[in-house]
């Protein structure tokens, strides 16, 4: 039953009407930006980051308590929030470790279903964040930065990362970033937000 419901959910999202205007996509990007900014306590995080950067030998007083937006694009990928998605959609109480450790076949089925519809979506030409909200893009390359995916079928991935140095200098980044996966209603209000992490080594 869970498998059938998941396939139906993904099918409906995949074949939803995609004839959206640029203004429609703008609503999605701006709404997600405002949601993240209002929930992460940016001022406190900036203070913590400045201390951490100083300990790493890179003190900086140039961080501003703003949430920067990069023109660099990330994939629209629900896999990075898969645990949170399954727990919320199916009222699962197990920890992520238990969920992935004891339900291997179901987890693989979920991933296979997502991959099928992802291939269909990628054939579509969709606006990028740089096309839709260019005024939000920042030239600042330190502090807290948001990286956006394109919007597919009213879904959006956003990655929040923090940097002591310019992220465009190609240096390795360590730690875990925060992933937000948004689904939107027909009116571009937030329907659900799923949270995950992406680990870097």
PyMOL commands that set and color helices and strands:
alter all, ss='L'
color gray80, all
select helices_A, chain A and resi 2-14+22-39+42-55+78-90+96-102+104-121+129-132+134-136+167-169
alter helices_A, ss='H'
color red, helices_A
select strands_A, chain A and resi 68-73+143-148+155-163+175-184+190-200
alter strands_A, ss='S'
color yellow, strands_A
deselect
rebuild
show_as cartoon
